[in-house]
Amino acid sequence: MGVGSCLLVGLIALAGGAAAGFFVERVRRGTAYRTRDEILKQAEVEAGNLIKSRELTAKEELLKRRESMEREIQNTREELREVERKLDRREIVLNEQVDDIQKKERMLELTQHKLSDRGKALEVRERELERILA
């Protein structure tokens, strides 16, 4: 049984109680000149009106709650989209940084190879000079 059903049952019980209270009060005040059937008809009409009024109020309240929840869900979705956009931007920046680091690593490796080659060439020249001098 949902919240709406419980609310409706409660409203019907309230309406029944109100109608019965109204009926008893009218009888006590001297409306006994009406026949029993007239009083019951009037009580049924008033109870029906009260029930319809309560049902309408309950439906309006449920509609307001639903609209509120839908706005809340929409706001949450917007917040999530904004977080996703920020994460996407961060990912782009991180990817650019990784690319820069990789380029620098390649340049360092190239520079190391050049230095190593020069070192080897210098060793060869040094040996050749030593050989010539010897």
DSSP file (Angstrom, degrees, kcal/mol; ACC not computed):
  #  RESIDUE AA STRUCTURE BP1 BP2  ACC     N-H-->O    O-->H-N    N-H-->O    O-->H-N    TCO  KAPPA ALPHA  PHI   PSI    X-CA   Y-CA   Z-CA
    1    1 A M              0   0    0      0, 0.0     2,-0.0     0, 0.0     0, 0.0   0.000 360.0 360.0 360.0 127.3    0.0    0.0    0.0
    2    2 A G     >  -     0   0    0      1,-0.1     4,-2.2     4,-0.0     5,-0.2  -0.214 360.0-101.5 -85.4 175.8    1.5    3.3   -1.1
    3    3 A V  H  > S+     0   0    0      1,-0.2     4,-2.5     2,-0.2     5,-0.2   0.887 122.0  54.3 -62.3 -40.4    1.6    6.7    0.6
    4    4 A G  H  > S+     0   0    0      1,-0.2     4,-2.4     2,-0.2    -1,-0.2   0.893 108.3  48.6 -62.5 -41.5   -1.2    7.9   -1.6
    5    5 A S  H  > S+     0   0    0      2,-0.2     4,-2.7     1,-0.2     5,-0.2   0.917 112.4  47.8 -66.0 -43.2   -3.5    5.0   -0.6
    6    6 A C  H  X S+     0   0    0     -4,-2.2     4,-2.4     1,-0.2    -2,-0.2   0.907 112.6  49.6 -62.8 -40.8   -2.8    5.5    3.1
    7    7 A L  H  X S+     0   0    0     -4,-2.5     4,-2.4     2,-0.2    -2,-0.2   0.903 111.3  49.2 -64.9 -41.0   -3.5    9.2    2.7
    8    8 A L  H  X S+     0   0    0     -4,-2.4     4,-2.5     2,-0.2    -2,-0.2   0.917 111.1  48.7 -65.9 -44.0   -6.7    8.5    0.8
    9    9 A V  H  X S+     0   0    0     -4,-2.7     4,-2.4     1,-0.2    -1,-0.2   0.908 112.5  49.3 -62.0 -41.4   -7.9    6.1    3.5
   10   10 A G  H  X S+     0   0    0     -4,-2.4     4,-2.5    -5,-0.2    -2,-0.2   0.904 111.0  49.3 -63.7 -41.3   -7.1    8.6    6.2
   11   11 A L  H  X S+     0   0    0     -4,-2.4     4,-2.8     2,-0.2    -2,-0.2   0.898 110.6  50.0 -65.8 -39.8   -8.9   11.3    4.4
   12   12 A I  H  X S+     0   0    0     -4,-2.5     4,-2.8     2,-0.2    -2,-0.2   0.921 111.8  48.1 -64.6 -42.9  -12.0    9.1    3.9
   13   13 A A  H  X S+     0   0    0     -4,-2.4     4,-2.5     2,-0.2    -2,-0.2   0.911 112.7  48.9 -63.4 -41.5  -12.0    8.2    7.6
   14   14 A L  H  X S+     0   0    0     -4,-2.5     4,-2.7     2,-0.2    -2,-0.2   0.918 112.0  48.5 -62.5 -44.3  -11.6   11.9    8.5
   15   15 A A  H  X S+     0   0    0     -4,-2.8     4,-2.9     2,-0.2    -2,-0.2   0.915 111.3  50.1 -63.9 -42.1  -14.4   12.8    6.2
   16   16 A G  H  X S+     0   0    0     -4,-2.8     4,-2.6     1,-0.2    -2,-0.2   0.923 112.4  47.2 -61.4 -43.9  -16.6   10.0    7.6
   17   17 A G  H  X S+     0   0    0     -4,-2.5     4,-2.5     2,-0.2    -2,-0.2   0.905 113.0  48.7 -64.4 -40.9  -15.9   11.2   11.1
   18   18 A A  H  X S+     0   0    0     -4,-2.7     4,-2.7     2,-0.2    -2,-0.2   0.916 112.1  48.6 -65.1 -42.6  -16.6   14.8   10.2
   19   19 A A  H  X S+     0   0    0     -4,-2.9     4,-2.6     2,-0.2    -2,-0.2   0.923 112.5  48.0 -64.1 -43.1  -19.8   13.9    8.5
   20   20 A A  H  X S+     0   0    0     -4,-2.6     4,-2.6     2,-0.2    -2,-0.2   0.909 112.7  49.0 -64.1 -40.9  -21.0   11.8   11.5
   21   21 A G  H  X S+     0   0    0     -4,-2.5     4,-2.3     2,-0.2    -2,-0.2   0.915 111.6  49.0 -64.0 -42.2  -20.0   14.7   13.9
   22   22 A F  H  X S+     0   0    0     -4,-2.7     4,-2.2     2,-0.2    -2,-0.2   0.920 111.2  50.3 -62.1 -43.6  -21.9   17.1   11.7
   23   23 A F  H  X S+     0   0    0     -4,-2.6     4,-2.2     1,-0.2    -2,-0.2   0.937 111.3  47.3 -60.8 -48.4  -24.9   14.9   11.7
   24   24 A V  H  X S+     0   0    0     -4,-2.6     4,-2.4     1,-0.2    -1,-0.2   0.905 111.4  51.9 -61.1 -41.8  -25.0   14.4   15.4
   25   25 A E  H  X S+     0   0    0     -4,-2.3     4,-1.8     1,-0.2    -1,-0.2   0.900 109.7  48.3 -63.9 -41.1  -24.6   18.1   16.0
   26   26 A R  H  <>S+     0   0    0     -4,-2.2     5,-2.1     2,-0.2     4,-0.5   0.894 111.4  50.1 -66.8 -39.6  -27.5   19.0   13.7
   27   27 A V  H ><5S+     0   0    0     -4,-2.2     3,-1.0     1,-0.2     5,-0.3   0.931 111.0  49.8 -65.2 -42.2  -29.8   16.4   15.4
   28   28 A R  H 3<5S+     0   0    0     -4,-2.4    -1,-0.2     1,-0.3    -2,-0.2   0.845 105.0  58.3 -64.6 -34.1  -28.9   17.8   18.8
   29   29 A R  T 3<5S-     0   0    0     -4,-1.8    -1,-0.3    -5,-0.2    -2,-0.2   0.527 126.9 -89.7 -79.0  -4.5  -29.6   21.3   17.8
   30   30 A G  T X 5S+     0   0    0     -3,-1.0     3,-0.5    -4,-0.5    -3,-0.2   0.694  84.9 130.6 108.6  20.3  -33.1   20.6   16.9
   31   31 A T  G > < +     0   0    0     -5,-2.1     3,-1.6     1,-0.2    -4,-0.1   0.096  36.9 117.1 -88.1  25.6  -33.1   19.7   13.2
   32   32 A A  G 3   +     0   0    0     -5,-0.3    -1,-0.2     1,-0.3    -5,-0.1   0.600  52.2  81.6 -69.3 -10.1  -35.1   16.7   14.1
   33   33 A Y  G <  S+     0   0    0     -3,-0.5    -1,-0.3     2,-0.1     2,-0.1   0.755  77.9  84.1 -68.2 -21.5  -38.0   18.1   11.9
   34   34 A R  S <  S-     0   0    0     -3,-1.6     2,-0.1     1,-0.1    -3,-0.0  -0.433  90.8-109.1 -74.7 155.0  -36.2   16.6    9.0
   35   35 A T     >  -     0   0    0     -2,-0.1     4,-2.1     1,-0.1     5,-0.2  -0.418  26.5-109.3 -79.7 162.5  -36.8   13.0    8.2
   36   36 A R  H  > S+     0   0    0      1,-0.2     4,-2.3     2,-0.2     5,-0.2   0.887 118.5  53.0 -59.4 -40.6  -34.1   10.5    8.8
   37   37 A D  H  > S+     0   0    0      2,-0.2     4,-2.6     1,-0.2    -1,-0.2   0.889 107.5  50.8 -65.8 -39.9  -33.6   10.0    5.0
   38   38 A E  H  > S+     0   0    0      2,-0.2     4,-2.7     1,-0.2    -1,-0.2   0.918 111.2  48.3 -63.5 -43.1  -33.1   13.7    4.4
   39   39 A I  H  X S+     0   0    0     -4,-2.1     4,-2.7     1,-0.2    -2,-0.2   0.925 112.6  48.0 -64.0 -44.3  -30.5   14.0    7.1
   40   40 A L  H  X S+     0   0    0     -4,-2.3     4,-2.7     2,-0.2    -2,-0.2   0.907 111.8  50.1 -63.7 -41.4  -28.7   11.0    5.8
   41   41 A K  H  X S+     0   0    0     -4,-2.6     4,-2.7     2,-0.2    -2,-0.2   0.939 112.3  47.1 -61.6 -46.1  -28.8   12.3    2.2
   42   42 A Q  H  X S+     0   0    0     -4,-2.7     4,-2.7     1,-0.2     5,-0.2   0.914 112.5  49.6 -62.0 -42.1  -27.4   15.7    3.4
   43   43 A A  H  X S+     0   0    0     -4,-2.7     4,-2.8     1,-0.2    -1,-0.2   0.903 111.1  49.8 -63.8 -40.5  -24.7   14.0    5.4
   44   44 A E  H  X S+     0   0    0     -4,-2.7     4,-2.8     2,-0.2    -2,-0.2   0.916 111.8  48.2 -64.0 -42.6  -23.7   11.8    2.4
   45   45 A V  H  X S+     0   0    0     -4,-2.7     4,-2.6     2,-0.2    -2,-0.2   0.939 114.8  44.9 -62.4 -47.0  -23.6   14.9    0.1
   46   46 A E  H  X S+     0   0    0     -4,-2.7     4,-2.6     2,-0.2    -2,-0.2   0.895 113.9  49.3 -65.8 -39.9  -21.5   16.8    2.6
   47   47 A A  H  X S+     0   0    0     -4,-2.8     4,-2.8    -5,-0.2    -1,-0.2   0.912 111.5  50.0 -64.4 -41.5  -19.2   13.8    3.3
   48   48 A G  H  X S+     0   0    0     -4,-2.8     4,-2.7     2,-0.2    -2,-0.2   0.916 111.8  47.8 -62.1 -43.0  -18.8   13.3   -0.5
   49   49 A N  H  X S+     0   0    0     -4,-2.6     4,-2.6     2,-0.2    -2,-0.2   0.914 112.8  48.5 -63.4 -42.3  -17.9   17.0   -0.9
   50   50 A L  H  X S+     0   0    0     -4,-2.6     4,-2.7     2,-0.2    -2,-0.2   0.911 111.9  49.2 -64.3 -41.9  -15.5   16.8    2.0
   51   51 A I  H  X S+     0   0    0     -4,-2.8     4,-3.0     2,-0.2     5,-0.2   0.931 112.0  48.3 -63.1 -45.1  -13.9   13.7    0.6
   52   52 A K  H  X S+     0   0    0     -4,-2.7     4,-2.6     1,-0.2    -2,-0.2   0.909 112.1  49.8 -62.0 -40.9  -13.6   15.3   -2.9
   53   53 A S  H  X S+     0   0    0     -4,-2.6     4,-2.4     2,-0.2    -2,-0.2   0.923 113.4  45.4 -63.2 -44.1  -12.1   18.4   -1.3
   54   54 A R  H  X S+     0   0    0     -4,-2.7     4,-2.8     2,-0.2    -2,-0.2   0.893 112.3  51.3 -67.1 -39.4   -9.6   16.3    0.6
   55   55 A E  H  X S+     0   0    0     -4,-3.0     4,-2.8     2,-0.2    -2,-0.2   0.927 110.9  48.6 -62.6 -43.3   -8.7   14.2   -2.4
   56   56 A L  H  X S+     0   0    0     -4,-2.6     4,-2.6     2,-0.2    -2,-0.2   0.921 112.1  48.7 -62.0 -44.0   -8.1   17.3   -4.4
   57   57 A T  H  X S+     0   0    0     -4,-2.4     4,-2.4     1,-0.2    -2,-0.2   0.916 112.4  48.7 -61.5 -42.9   -5.9   18.7   -1.7
   58   58 A A  H  X S+     0   0    0     -4,-2.8     4,-2.5     2,-0.2    -2,-0.2   0.905 111.6  49.1 -64.4 -41.5   -4.0   15.4   -1.5
   59   59 A K  H  X S+     0   0    0     -4,-2.8     4,-2.5     2,-0.2    -2,-0.2   0.908 111.0  50.1 -65.1 -40.9   -3.5   15.3   -5.3
   60   60 A E  H  X S+     0   0    0     -4,-2.6     4,-2.5     2,-0.2    -2,-0.2   0.913 111.4  48.7 -62.7 -42.0   -2.3   18.9   -5.3
   61   61 A E  H  X S+     0   0    0     -4,-2.4     4,-2.5     2,-0.2    -2,-0.2   0.913 111.8  48.8 -64.1 -43.0    0.2   18.2   -2.5
   62   62 A L  H  X S+     0   0    0     -4,-2.5     4,-2.6     2,-0.2    -2,-0.2   0.899 111.0  50.9 -63.5 -39.9    1.4   15.1   -4.3
   63   63 A L  H  X S+     0   0    0     -4,-2.5     4,-2.7     2,-0.2    -2,-0.2   0.914 110.1  49.3 -63.5 -42.8    1.8   17.1   -7.5
   64   64 A K  H  X S+     0   0    0     -4,-2.5     4,-2.5     2,-0.2    -2,-0.2   0.922 112.4  48.1 -61.6 -43.7    3.8   19.8   -5.7
   65   65 A R  H  X S+     0   0    0     -4,-2.5     4,-2.7     2,-0.2    -2,-0.2   0.912 111.5  50.1 -63.3 -41.6    6.0   17.1   -4.2
   66   66 A R  H  X S+     0   0    0     -4,-2.6     4,-2.6     2,-0.2    -2,-0.2   0.933 111.4  47.8 -63.1 -45.6    6.5   15.5   -7.5
   67   67 A E  H  X S+     0   0    0     -4,-2.7     4,-2.3     1,-0.2    -1,-0.2   0.900 111.9  50.9 -61.3 -40.6    7.4   18.8   -9.2
   68   68 A S  H  X S+     0   0    0     -4,-2.5     4,-2.3     1,-0.2    -2,-0.2   0.924 111.3  47.2 -62.5 -44.4    9.8   19.6   -6.3
   69   69 A M  H  X S+     0   0    0     -4,-2.7     4,-2.7     1,-0.2    -2,-0.2   0.889 110.7  52.2 -65.3 -38.9   11.5   16.2   -6.7
   70   70 A E  H  X S+     0   0    0     -4,-2.6     4,-2.5     2,-0.2    -1,-0.2   0.899 109.9  48.9 -65.1 -39.5   11.8   16.6  -10.5
   71   71 A R  H  X S+     0   0    0     -4,-2.3     4,-2.7     2,-0.2    -2,-0.2   0.918 111.7  49.8 -63.2 -42.1   13.4   20.0  -10.0
   72   72 A E  H  X S+     0   0    0     -4,-2.3     4,-2.4     2,-0.2    -2,-0.2   0.912 111.1  48.4 -62.9 -42.7   15.8   18.5   -7.5
   73   73 A I  H  X S+     0   0    0     -4,-2.7     4,-2.5     2,-0.2    -1,-0.2   0.914 111.6  50.2 -63.3 -43.0   16.6   15.6   -9.9
   74   74 A Q  H  X S+     0   0    0     -4,-2.5     4,-2.4     2,-0.2    -2,-0.2   0.911 110.6  49.5 -62.2 -42.3   17.2   18.2  -12.7
   75   75 A N  H  X S+     0   0    0     -4,-2.7     4,-2.5     1,-0.2    -1,-0.2   0.915 110.7  50.0 -62.3 -42.5   19.5   20.2  -10.5
   76   76 A T  H  X S+     0   0    0     -4,-2.4     4,-2.5     1,-0.2    -2,-0.2   0.902 109.7  51.0 -63.0 -41.2   21.4   17.1   -9.5
   77   77 A R  H  X S+     0   0    0     -4,-2.5     4,-2.5     2,-0.2    -1,-0.2   0.914 109.9  49.8 -62.8 -42.0   21.8   16.2  -13.2
   78   78 A E  H  X S+     0   0    0     -4,-2.4     4,-2.4     2,-0.2    -2,-0.2   0.917 110.1  50.5 -62.8 -42.5   23.1   19.7  -14.0
   79   79 A E  H  X S+     0   0    0     -4,-2.5     4,-2.4     1,-0.2    -2,-0.2   0.917 110.8  49.4 -61.1 -42.8   25.6   19.4  -11.1
   80   80 A L  H  X S+     0   0    0     -4,-2.5     4,-2.5     1,-0.2    -2,-0.2   0.895 109.6  51.4 -63.8 -39.9   26.8   16.0  -12.5
   81   81 A R  H  X S+     0   0    0     -4,-2.5     4,-2.5     2,-0.2    -1,-0.2   0.909 110.0  49.8 -63.1 -40.5   27.1   17.5  -16.0
   82   82 A E  H  X S+     0   0    0     -4,-2.4     4,-2.5     2,-0.2    -2,-0.2   0.912 110.4  49.6 -64.7 -41.8   29.2   20.3  -14.6
   83   83 A V  H  X S+     0   0    0     -4,-2.4     4,-2.6     1,-0.2    -2,-0.2   0.912 110.8  50.7 -62.2 -41.9   31.4   17.9  -12.7
   84   84 A E  H  X S+     0   0    0     -4,-2.5     4,-2.6     2,-0.2    -2,-0.2   0.913 109.5  50.3 -62.7 -41.8   31.9   15.8  -15.9
   85   85 A R  H  X S+     0   0    0     -4,-2.5     4,-2.4     2,-0.2    -2,-0.2   0.924 111.4  48.4 -62.3 -43.1   32.8   18.9  -17.8
   86   86 A K  H  X S+     0   0    0     -4,-2.5     4,-2.6     1,-0.2    -2,-0.2   0.916 111.9  49.2 -63.0 -42.0   35.4   19.8  -15.2
   87   87 A L  H  X S+     0   0    0     -4,-2.6     4,-2.6     2,-0.2    -1,-0.2   0.897 109.8  51.7 -64.1 -39.5   36.8   16.3  -15.2
   88   88 A D  H  X S+     0   0    0     -4,-2.6     4,-2.2     2,-0.2    -1,-0.2   0.922 110.6  48.2 -62.3 -43.1   37.0   16.4  -19.0
   89   89 A R  H  X S+     0   0    0     -4,-2.4     4,-2.3     1,-0.2    -2,-0.2   0.919 112.3  48.9 -64.1 -42.1   38.9   19.7  -18.8
   90   90 A R  H  X S+     0   0    0     -4,-2.6     4,-2.9     1,-0.2    -2,-0.2   0.901 109.6  52.3 -62.8 -40.3   41.3   18.2  -16.2
   91   91 A E  H  X S+     0   0    0     -4,-2.6     4,-2.7     2,-0.2    -1,-0.2   0.908 108.9  50.0 -62.9 -41.2   41.8   15.1  -18.3
   92   92 A I  H  X S+     0   0    0     -4,-2.2     4,-2.3     2,-0.2    -2,-0.2   0.933 112.1  47.4 -61.8 -45.9   42.7   17.3  -21.3
   93   93 A V  H  X S+     0   0    0     -4,-2.3     4,-2.4     1,-0.2    -2,-0.2   0.923 113.0  48.7 -62.5 -44.1   45.2   19.3  -19.2
   94   94 A L  H  X S+     0   0    0     -4,-2.9     4,-2.6     1,-0.2    -1,-0.2   0.899 110.1  51.4 -63.3 -40.2   46.7   16.1  -17.8
   95   95 A N  H  X S+     0   0    0     -4,-2.7     4,-2.5     2,-0.2    -1,-0.2   0.902 110.1  49.7 -63.6 -39.7   47.0   14.6  -21.2
   96   96 A E  H  X S+     0   0    0     -4,-2.3     4,-2.5     2,-0.2    -2,-0.2   0.905 111.1  49.4 -64.3 -40.9   48.8   17.7  -22.5
   97   97 A Q  H  X S+     0   0    0     -4,-2.4     4,-2.6     2,-0.2    -2,-0.2   0.911 110.3  50.2 -64.5 -41.4   51.2   17.6  -19.5
   98   98 A V  H  X S+     0   0    0     -4,-2.6     4,-2.7     2,-0.2    -2,-0.2   0.921 110.4  50.3 -62.3 -43.4   51.9   13.9  -20.2
   99   99 A D  H  X S+     0   0    0     -4,-2.5     4,-2.4     1,-0.2    -2,-0.2   0.920 110.9  49.2 -60.2 -43.8   52.6   14.7  -23.8
  100  100 A D  H  X S+     0   0    0     -4,-2.5     4,-2.5     2,-0.2    -2,-0.2   0.920 111.5  48.7 -61.2 -44.4   55.0   17.5  -22.8
  101  101 A I  H  X S+     0   0    0     -4,-2.6     4,-2.5     1,-0.2    -2,-0.2   0.911 110.8  50.7 -62.7 -42.7   56.8   15.2  -20.3
  102  102 A Q  H  X S+     0   0    0     -4,-2.7     4,-2.3     2,-0.2    -1,-0.2   0.902 110.1  49.9 -63.7 -39.8   57.1   12.5  -23.0
  103  103 A K  H  X S+     0   0    0     -4,-2.4     4,-2.4     2,-0.2    -2,-0.2   0.928 111.5  48.6 -62.2 -44.4   58.6   15.1  -25.5
  104  104 A K  H  X S+     0   0    0     -4,-2.5     4,-2.6     1,-0.2    -2,-0.2   0.885 110.0  52.1 -63.7 -38.5   61.1   16.2  -22.8
  105  105 A E  H  X S+     0   0    0     -4,-2.5     4,-2.6     2,-0.2    -1,-0.2   0.914 110.0  48.6 -63.3 -42.1   62.0   12.6  -22.1
  106  106 A R  H  X S+     0   0    0     -4,-2.3     4,-2.4     2,-0.2    -2,-0.2   0.903 111.9  49.3 -64.1 -40.3   62.7   12.0  -25.8
  107  107 A M  H  X S+     0   0    0     -4,-2.4     4,-2.7     2,-0.2    -2,-0.2   0.905 111.1  50.1 -65.2 -40.0   64.8   15.1  -26.0
  108  108 A L  H  X S+     0   0    0     -4,-2.6     4,-2.8     2,-0.2    -2,-0.2   0.922 111.0  48.6 -63.2 -43.4   66.7   14.0  -22.9
  109  109 A E  H  X S+     0   0    0     -4,-2.6     4,-2.5     2,-0.2    -2,-0.2   0.912 112.4  48.7 -62.5 -42.0   67.3   10.6  -24.4
  110  110 A L  H  X S+     0   0    0     -4,-2.4     4,-2.5     2,-0.2    -2,-0.2   0.922 112.1  48.4 -63.5 -43.9   68.5   12.2  -27.7
  111  111 A T  H  X S+     0   0    0     -4,-2.7     4,-2.8     1,-0.2    -2,-0.2   0.903 110.8  51.3 -63.4 -41.0   70.8   14.6  -25.8
  112  112 A Q  H  X S+     0   0    0     -4,-2.8     4,-2.7     2,-0.2    -2,-0.2   0.909 110.1  49.4 -62.7 -41.6   72.2   11.6  -23.8
  113  113 A H  H  X S+     0   0    0     -4,-2.5     4,-2.9     2,-0.2    -2,-0.2   0.917 111.7  48.7 -63.6 -41.8   72.9    9.7  -27.0
  114  114 A K  H  X S+     0   0    0     -4,-2.5     4,-2.7     2,-0.2    -2,-0.2   0.935 113.0  47.4 -63.3 -44.8   74.6   12.7  -28.5
  115  115 A L  H  X S+     0   0    0     -4,-2.8     4,-2.7     2,-0.2    -2,-0.2   0.906 112.6  49.6 -63.0 -40.4   76.7   13.2  -25.4
  116  116 A S  H  X S+     0   0    0     -4,-2.7     4,-2.5     2,-0.2    -2,-0.2   0.922 111.1  49.2 -63.5 -44.2   77.5    9.5  -25.3
  117  117 A D  H  X S+     0   0    0     -4,-2.9     4,-2.5     2,-0.2    -2,-0.2   0.912 112.5  47.8 -62.9 -41.3   78.5    9.6  -29.0
  118  118 A R  H  X S+     0   0    0     -4,-2.7     4,-3.0     2,-0.2    -2,-0.2   0.906 110.2  52.8 -64.6 -40.7   80.7   12.6  -28.4
  119  119 A G  H  X S+     0   0    0     -4,-2.7     4,-2.2     2,-0.2    -2,-0.2   0.923 111.1  46.2 -60.8 -42.4   82.3   11.0  -25.4
  120  120 A K  H  X S+     0   0    0     -4,-2.5     4,-2.5     2,-0.2    -2,-0.2   0.908 112.4  50.4 -65.3 -41.7   83.1    7.9  -27.5
  121  121 A A  H  X S+     0   0    0     -4,-2.5     4,-2.4     1,-0.2    -2,-0.2   0.905 110.3  50.2 -63.9 -40.1   84.5   10.1  -30.3
  122  122 A L  H  X S+     0   0    0     -4,-3.0     4,-3.0     2,-0.2    -1,-0.2   0.899 109.3  51.2 -64.6 -40.0   86.6   12.0  -27.7
  123  123 A E  H  X S+     0   0    0     -4,-2.2     4,-2.6     2,-0.2     5,-0.2   0.922 110.1  49.6 -61.6 -43.3   87.9    8.7  -26.3
  124  124 A V  H  X S+     0   0    0     -4,-2.5     4,-2.3     2,-0.2    -2,-0.2   0.935 113.8  45.4 -62.7 -45.2   88.9    7.6  -29.8
  125  125 A R  H  X S+     0   0    0     -4,-2.4     4,-3.2     1,-0.2     5,-0.2   0.900 111.6  52.9 -63.5 -41.4   90.6   10.9  -30.5
  126  126 A E  H  X S+     0   0    0     -4,-3.0     4,-2.6     2,-0.2    -1,-0.2   0.924 110.9  45.9 -62.5 -43.5   92.4   10.8  -27.2
  127  127 A R  H  X S+     0   0    0     -4,-2.6     4,-2.5     2,-0.2    -1,-0.2   0.901 113.2  50.2 -64.3 -40.1   93.7    7.3  -27.9
  128  128 A E  H  X S+     0   0    0     -4,-2.3     4,-2.6    -5,-0.2    -2,-0.2   0.906 111.3  48.7 -66.3 -39.7   94.7    8.3  -31.3
  129  129 A L  H  X S+     0   0    0     -4,-3.2     4,-3.2     2,-0.2     5,-0.2   0.921 112.0  49.1 -64.7 -42.5   96.5   11.4  -29.9
  130  130 A E  H  X S+     0   0    0     -4,-2.6     4,-2.0     2,-0.2    -2,-0.2   0.889 111.8  48.9 -62.4 -38.4   98.2    9.2  -27.3
  131  131 A R  H  < S+     0   0    0     -4,-2.5    -1,-0.2     2,-0.2    -2,-0.2   0.919 113.3  46.6 -66.5 -43.1   99.3    6.8  -30.0
  132  132 A I  H  < S+     0   0    0     -4,-2.6    -2,-0.2     1,-0.2    -1,-0.2   0.924 115.0  46.6 -65.3 -42.9  100.6    9.6  -32.2
  133  133 A L  H  <        0   0    0     -4,-3.2    -1,-0.2     1,-0.3    -2,-0.2   0.817 360.0 360.0 -68.9 -30.0  102.4   11.2  -29.2
  134  134 A A     <        0   0    0     -4,-2.0    -1,-0.3    -5,-0.2    -2,-0.2   0.497 360.0 360.0 -78.3 360.0  103.8    7.9  -28.2
